[in-house]
Amino acid sequence: MAHPGTPQPQTVIPRGPHAAPPVLPEAHVPGADPLVLSGTVGPARADKLDTAFRKAREALAGRRIIDVNSTMNGGGVAEMLHRLQRYSRGAGLDARWFTMRGDPAFFALTKQLHHFLHGVNASGPPLDRAGTEHYAAVCEVNARALLRAIRPGDVVTLHDPQAAGLVAHLRLAGARVVWRCHIGTDHPNPYTDRAWAFLQPWLDMADAFVFSREQYVPGWLAGRGVAVIRPSIDPLSAKNRPLAPSAAAAILRRVGLRAPADGHDGPAIYRRGDGSVGRVRRNPTSLYSASPPPADAPLIVQVSRWDPLKDMASVLTSFAEADGSLDGAHLALVGPDVTGVTDDPEGGQVFAECVALWQRLPDRVRTRVHLACLPMADSEENAVIVNALQCSAAVVTQKSLAEGFGLTVTEAMWKGRAVVASAVGGIRDQIEHGVHGILLDDPRDSVSFAAHTSRLVGDHGLAGALGAGARRRVQENFLDDRQLLQQTSLYRKVARL
Ligand code: UDP
């Protein structure tokens, strides 16, 4: 089955000083009492969280907690905001979440900033005067729309380079403003310098800054209010809730990523967040696969946005070039529908490159490689497909060239999977090599990558031990209660300013 991708939609924003500001899309995330986490994190941690939310409610009475980013679907920031909003609202905070609008030129420029902050060159638009003016104009239109929803004293967290241009507008309107940066590199270089030269003037008025790693904090923020908050996952979300092997297999069969074991298809059903029964109904929006992987074939899985820094193409070529040791295994490279992530203009191109490589594979390899773009229309359906893939994988890979944190790694570790991942960025905070997974020192070393992967496919004892270590690591460090504690403490500090 092979369906060509569809073109990217263009988001049009009204221009000019007299144009009416657009209404920004607002996510209406249903609240959930954070005490539901108690079954997973235990009563002592749940109590601590309860106390933190009580103090936050007192400190923030009458104020709103607002997040602003640039997409509601696809990528780690959207993933986290869904749950942080959910638990904050459930705990009685007045939490809101808006997404910015922009045109393709705006998102091309902010994607260029994203690559530069990761310390990587890219062929995007220059950060020149015309770019700055366009960035300013788009941010101004968004700020005017946002200001209709904001009151003095509200605490607003602006995420990543897209929203940096809103800082001054919101501060001048009396809001407390936090800028949270989810990307970075341990090794500043001329590209990071260029990104900071562009961003610094926009950020200067922020009250506080949040980074995912200490190493990402730029030198010019010395002495300013900086917090380091590592991301986390929700063990109760559709993506991370336990899924019985039979349920996972049924879901993968439904989306064409597993062949039936015995000729019968069980129902592809799952429990939705509201308690109702959901059914996976949608097909991948693109699927390149000669036929589904046999039910008993070991599956190697990488789930990522179609971004050059996730290096999906090289996962494919190193699988193809492995020296025969991966012959019984299948590889699934899976990402979101390339039209579904509005702030990521490169998705279509990266996916097309992978498809071109897939088409050129020799038959004996192509039949074992599967490329899928998952539907984004229903975020829980998307999430449960990712869950089924991750928990059915013999090995999960994340061969990123740069990574802010890498939630896909956390998600796989939580499912007790053996992970092979590059030793870059936040992945290094998650995995100690040989204890919680395998770290690839040089992310471009495709030979070692294939060797580690095939070793884990063949050695169930080692894969099981690493998976068990991984699960413990996430249980202790990377579940949402820890991030919510840090976040509520930051809100209280900022509200006192
Ligand atoms: N993701 C998803 N559906 C997809 C592909 C990715 O839900 O088709 C999710 C993935 O499970 C993870 C997030 O997107 O929660 C990616 O976050 P990560 O921190 O790994 O990388 P980012 O995209 O933020 O660079």
Boltz pocket constraint, residues with backbone or C-beta under 6 A from the ligand:
constraints:
  - pocket:
      binder: B
      contacts: [[A, 74], [A, 75], [A, 76], [A, 77], [A, 79], [A, 239], [A, 303], [A, 304], [A, 305], [A, 334], [A, 335], [A, 336], [A, 337], [A, 374], [A, 382], [A, 383], [A, 386], [A, 404], [A, 405], [A, 406], [A, 407], [A, 408], [A, 409], [A, 411]]
      max_distance: 6.0
